[in-house]
Amino acid sequence: APEYRRTGVANQLMEYLEEVGDKTHNAYFCDLFVRPSNEAAILFYKKLGYVVYRTVTGYYCGDTESSSEDAYDMRKPMPRDKEGRSIQGAGKRISPHEIWA
């Protein structure tokens, strides 16, 4: 919602997400999916240290196949991944069924 932009709420939520992932779950990385058309979100996540790890083709479904949209799988290594292995090989294109493979 526009009234919450530039208030710091999104930063606080992301900090909390990463803290829980790191301290509670000992996560290796944190990732999220965003529409390539959402340039503001992409810029925001990049400022937080996320990279476009891969593109998931046809992730967002539309009314027709031609109206579907890809997604960027944006990923950030957590402190446990000291060598950044979770983002090595970035730039791949995959289909939705390959996400958890």
Backbone bond lengths (Angstrom), bond angles and torsions (degrees), N, CA, C in turn:
res aa  C-N    CA-C-N  psi(-1)  N-CA   C-N-CA  omega(-1)  CA-C   N-CA-C  phi
1 A - - - 1.449 - - 1.528 109.58 -
2 P 1.311 117.02 134.55 1.469 120.94 -175.71 1.530 114.39 -55.93
3 E 1.319 117.20 -32.44 1.471 118.73 -177.63 1.532 113.06 -68.33
4 Y 1.323 117.28 -14.48 1.464 120.27 179.74 1.522 113.02 -101.16
5 R 1.326 116.58 -0.86 1.463 119.21 178.59 1.516 110.22 -70.81
6 R 1.331 113.86 143.35 1.468 122.67 177.86 1.535 113.15 62.38
7 T 1.326 116.59 28.39 1.464 120.70 176.70 1.526 111.95 -104.09
8 G 1.335 116.65 -11.09 1.460 120.47 -179.37 1.518 113.93 92.68
9 V 1.333 117.18 -4.36 1.459 120.49 -178.14 1.531 110.80 -62.73
10 A 1.317 117.41 -44.52 1.470 120.33 -179.32 1.526 111.26 -62.26
11 N 1.324 116.69 -41.37 1.472 119.92 176.84 1.518 110.88 -60.24
12 Q 1.333 116.56 -44.61 1.460 120.34 -179.53 1.522 111.17 -62.87
13 L 1.330 116.75 -42.17 1.466 120.19 178.71 1.522 111.85 -63.39
14 M 1.315 116.65 -43.02 1.462 120.05 179.82 1.527 111.00 -67.11
15 E 1.311 117.70 -40.31 1.472 120.60 176.51 1.524 110.27 -59.88
16 Y 1.329 116.29 -43.22 1.459 120.58 -179.93 1.528 110.85 -65.04
17 L 1.331 116.83 -45.10 1.458 121.07 178.11 1.525 110.92 -56.20
18 E 1.323 116.34 -47.81 1.461 120.45 -178.21 1.526 111.60 -67.93
19 E 1.320 117.08 -36.52 1.470 120.50 178.41 1.527 110.57 -65.08
20 V 1.321 117.38 -44.87 1.464 120.67 178.49 1.530 109.98 -64.69
21 G 1.318 116.72 -43.04 1.459 119.90 178.29 1.510 112.13 -59.41
22 D 1.329 115.60 -42.04 1.463 120.94 -177.89 1.526 112.11 -74.91
23 K 1.309 116.59 -56.38 1.470 120.67 -170.73 1.528 114.27 -81.29
24 T 1.320 117.77 -34.37 1.462 120.44 -177.55 1.526 112.18 -90.41
25 H 1.323 115.93 -39.33 1.460 119.60 -173.55 1.527 114.11 -111.06
26 N 1.333 116.87 -2.19 1.464 120.98 -179.44 1.534 110.97 51.53
27 A 1.336 115.35 44.15 1.467 121.41 -175.79 1.520 111.39 -64.73
28 Y 1.304 114.78 148.60 1.457 122.36 178.07 1.528 110.20 -86.88
29 F 1.328 116.16 -33.30 1.462 121.77 177.13 1.523 109.06 -155.94
30 C 1.310 115.00 167.02 1.462 122.48 174.34 1.519 106.00 -123.63
31 D 1.330 116.36 132.19 1.457 116.97 175.57 1.516 110.79 -134.85
32 L 1.317 114.53 160.81 1.456 122.43 -178.62 1.512 107.77 -149.90
33 F 1.305 115.67 162.01 1.454 121.02 -178.47 1.521 109.31 -115.49
34 V 1.316 115.39 137.42 1.464 120.45 -177.41 1.528 108.81 -143.03
35 R 1.309 115.24 145.48 1.469 120.39 176.82 1.529 109.41 -69.06
36 P 1.327 118.36 134.77 1.464 120.28 176.48 1.527 112.98 -58.63
37 S 1.317 116.82 -24.17 1.464 120.57 178.89 1.532 112.72 -76.45
38 N 1.326 117.28 -12.30 1.466 121.30 -178.78 1.531 109.74 -90.23
39 E 1.315 114.77 72.59 1.464 120.68 -174.07 1.523 113.18 -62.12
40 A 1.326 117.66 -34.45 1.467 120.40 179.25 1.524 110.85 -63.88
41 A 1.330 116.72 -42.67 1.469 120.34 179.64 1.525 110.63 -66.94
42 I 1.314 117.01 -41.83 1.461 120.48 179.81 1.521 110.41 -60.22
43 L 1.308 117.18 -45.45 1.465 121.48 178.26 1.524 110.64 -62.17
44 F 1.316 117.23 -43.61 1.464 122.03 178.65 1.525 110.90 -58.25
45 Y 1.334 116.92 -50.27 1.462 120.15 -178.43 1.518 112.32 -66.75
46 K 1.323 117.41 -35.96 1.468 119.70 176.92 1.524 110.68 -63.06
47 K 1.329 117.32 -38.12 1.472 120.67 177.57 1.528 111.30 -63.87
48 L 1.330 116.60 -25.31 1.469 121.11 178.40 1.532 111.87 -86.86
49 G 1.327 117.13 -2.24 1.457 120.04 177.36 1.516 115.29 103.18
50 Y 1.324 118.00 6.13 1.461 121.10 178.15 1.525 109.57 -81.57
51 V 1.319 115.86 150.35 1.463 122.17 175.32 1.521 108.04 -123.80
52 V 1.322 116.13 156.55 1.463 119.69 173.53 1.521 106.03 -76.74
53 Y 1.310 115.55 103.88 1.456 121.31 -176.47 1.531 111.37 -77.70
54 R 1.327 115.76 -43.83 1.465 119.80 178.26 1.529 109.30 -159.29
55 T 1.322 115.14 165.57 1.455 122.30 176.66 1.519 108.09 -109.69
56 V 1.320 116.23 128.76 1.459 121.43 178.60 1.529 106.90 -102.22
57 T 1.319 116.15 110.93 1.461 120.76 -175.33 1.530 111.17 -71.07
58 G 1.328 115.87 134.46 1.459 121.23 176.58 1.514 115.18 62.86
59 Y 1.317 117.99 27.42 1.475 122.22 -176.47 1.528 111.80 -64.78
60 Y 1.329 116.39 -45.14 1.464 121.13 179.72 1.521 108.61 -92.71
61 C 1.315 116.63 121.05 1.460 121.08 -176.90 1.521 110.49 -86.59
62 G 1.321 114.40 138.96 1.452 121.12 173.70 1.515 109.29 -109.55
63 D 1.327 116.42 -170.09 1.466 121.10 179.07 1.524 111.76 -68.03
64 T 1.319 115.75 -29.30 1.463 121.13 178.53 1.519 107.97 -130.43
65 E 1.316 116.16 164.64 1.466 119.83 179.80 1.525 111.12 -60.57
66 S 1.331 116.08 -35.83 1.464 119.37 -178.91 1.524 112.45 -73.15
67 S 1.340 117.51 -13.92 1.465 119.01 178.98 1.525 112.49 -98.89
68 S 1.327 117.25 4.33 1.458 119.15 176.37 1.522 109.11 -72.03
69 E 1.323 115.68 159.95 1.464 120.45 -178.09 1.522 109.59 -132.10
70 D 1.313 115.07 145.21 1.456 120.26 176.12 1.521 109.80 -71.58
71 A 1.316 115.90 171.22 1.462 122.11 174.20 1.517 108.56 -131.39
72 Y 1.310 115.71 146.03 1.451 120.55 168.28 1.513 107.49 -91.53
73 D 1.311 116.21 128.53 1.461 122.29 170.41 1.521 104.34 -90.72
74 M 1.326 116.06 103.75 1.462 120.76 -178.59 1.519 107.76 -96.78
75 R 1.311 115.96 136.04 1.459 120.94 -171.40 1.519 111.05 -135.31
76 K 1.326 114.16 146.20 1.465 121.09 176.75 1.528 108.56 -134.18
77 P 1.328 117.85 125.27 1.461 119.45 176.35 1.535 110.46 -65.98
78 M 1.306 116.02 140.37 1.458 121.38 174.61 1.534 108.66 -89.90
79 P 1.323 118.14 168.03 1.467 120.58 -176.61 1.527 114.36 -53.43
80 R 1.314 117.74 -28.82 1.467 121.43 178.96 1.536 111.51 -62.03
81 D 1.336 116.68 -30.54 1.469 122.06 -179.49 1.523 109.08 -92.11
82 K 1.304 115.71 72.88 1.467 121.66 -174.99 1.534 113.43 -63.73
83 E 1.316 117.70 -27.20 1.464 121.26 -176.79 1.531 113.47 -98.93
84 G 1.333 118.00 2.48 1.456 120.91 178.31 1.519 114.43 68.94
85 R 1.311 116.32 26.88 1.467 119.54 -178.36 1.533 112.92 -65.08
86 S 1.325 116.53 -27.29 1.470 119.59 -176.97 1.527 112.75 -70.03
87 I 1.330 117.48 -11.59 1.466 119.31 178.13 1.525 112.36 -116.43
88 Q 1.308 117.01 5.78 1.469 119.31 176.04 1.521 109.17 -68.17
89 G 1.296 116.47 142.78 1.454 120.96 -179.41 1.514 113.33 81.71
90 A 1.321 117.06 18.42 1.462 120.88 -179.86 1.517 110.70 -60.81
91 G 1.321 115.48 153.59 1.447 121.19 176.14 1.524 114.68 107.45
92 K 1.308 117.63 1.16 1.462 120.86 -179.07 1.535 110.88 -73.53
93 R 1.317 115.44 156.43 1.455 123.32 170.59 1.522 106.54 -113.00
94 I 1.328 116.35 128.30 1.459 120.89 -179.72 1.525 109.33 -132.16
95 S 1.321 116.23 165.93 1.460 121.20 174.21 1.530 108.50 -94.79
96 P 1.332 118.16 161.10 1.468 120.10 -177.44 1.526 114.46 -55.07
97 H 1.331 118.27 -36.16 1.471 118.86 -177.89 1.533 112.41 -71.05
98 E 1.318 117.91 -9.87 1.460 121.31 178.67 1.535 112.98 -92.51
99 I 1.311 117.89 -4.27 1.467 121.08 -176.17 1.514 111.60 -56.33
100 W 1.304 118.43 -48.33 1.467 121.35 -174.31 1.517 111.73 -101.49
101 A 1.306 117.48 10.03 1.473 120.53 -179.85 1.514 111.25 -76.75
